[in-house]
Amino acid sequence: MSDVLLLAPTIIDGRVSIVRLHGEACFDCGAVNKTLRVGEHVVVRGSIRVWQVATCGCRSRTTV
């Protein structure tokens, strides 16, 4: 068994571009011409699908 702590996905309210959800653009700023890396997991409110999004590093998130 792994000792990795699994974090709950961030819940997103409102509409989100499918391109951002598929990791083809930065989830935070929408950039497509920057180097993207794996970001956090998100769920759109009202859905059960968990998406692993990408980020260019333009915004650092902190969890509480």
C-alpha positions as CSV (number, residue, x, y, z in Angstrom):
1,M,0.0,0.0,0.0
2,S,1.2,3.5,-0.8
3,D,1.7,6.2,1.7
4,V,0.6,8.9,-0.7
5,L,-2.1,11.3,0.5
6,L,-4.8,11.8,-2.1
7,L,-6.3,15.3,-2.2
8,A,-9.9,16.0,-3.1
9,P,-10.3,17.6,-6.5
10,T,-11.1,21.4,-6.6
11,I,-14.8,22.1,-7.4
12,I,-15.3,24.5,-10.2
13,D,-18.4,26.7,-10.5
14,G,-19.6,27.9,-13.8
15,R,-18.7,27.2,-17.3
16,V,-15.2,26.0,-18.3
17,S,-13.7,25.6,-21.7
18,I,-13.4,21.9,-22.7
19,V,-9.9,22.7,-24.0
20,R,-8.9,23.7,-20.5
21,L,-10.4,20.5,-19.1
22,H,-8.6,18.3,-21.6
23,G,-5.3,19.9,-20.7
24,E,-4.7,21.4,-24.1
25,A,-4.6,24.9,-22.6
26,C,-3.5,26.3,-19.3
27,F,-6.5,25.9,-16.9
28,D,-5.8,29.3,-15.2
29,C,-4.9,31.7,-18.1
30,G,-5.9,29.7,-21.3
31,A,-2.4,29.9,-22.8
32,V,-1.8,27.3,-25.5
33,N,1.7,28.6,-26.7
34,K,3.5,28.1,-23.4
35,T,5.0,24.9,-21.9
36,L,2.2,23.1,-20.0
37,R,2.7,20.7,-17.1
38,V,0.4,18.5,-15.2
39,G,-1.8,20.5,-12.8
40,E,-4.4,19.6,-10.2
41,H,-7.6,17.6,-10.4
42,V,-10.9,19.4,-10.8
43,V,-14.6,18.6,-10.9
44,V,-17.2,20.9,-12.5
45,R,-20.1,21.4,-10.0
46,G,-23.0,19.1,-10.9
47,S,-20.7,16.5,-12.6
48,I,-19.0,13.4,-11.4
49,R,-16.2,13.5,-13.9
50,V,-12.7,14.3,-12.5
51,W,-10.4,16.1,-14.9
52,Q,-6.6,16.4,-14.5
53,V,-5.9,19.8,-15.9
54,A,-2.6,21.4,-17.1
55,T,-0.9,24.7,-16.1
56,C,1.8,26.9,-17.4
57,G,2.7,28.0,-13.9
58,C,1.1,31.4,-14.2
59,R,-0.7,31.0,-10.9
60,S,0.3,29.0,-7.8
61,R,-2.5,27.6,-5.8
62,T,-2.4,26.9,-2.1
63,T,-4.5,24.4,-0.3
64,V,-5.8,24.8,3.2
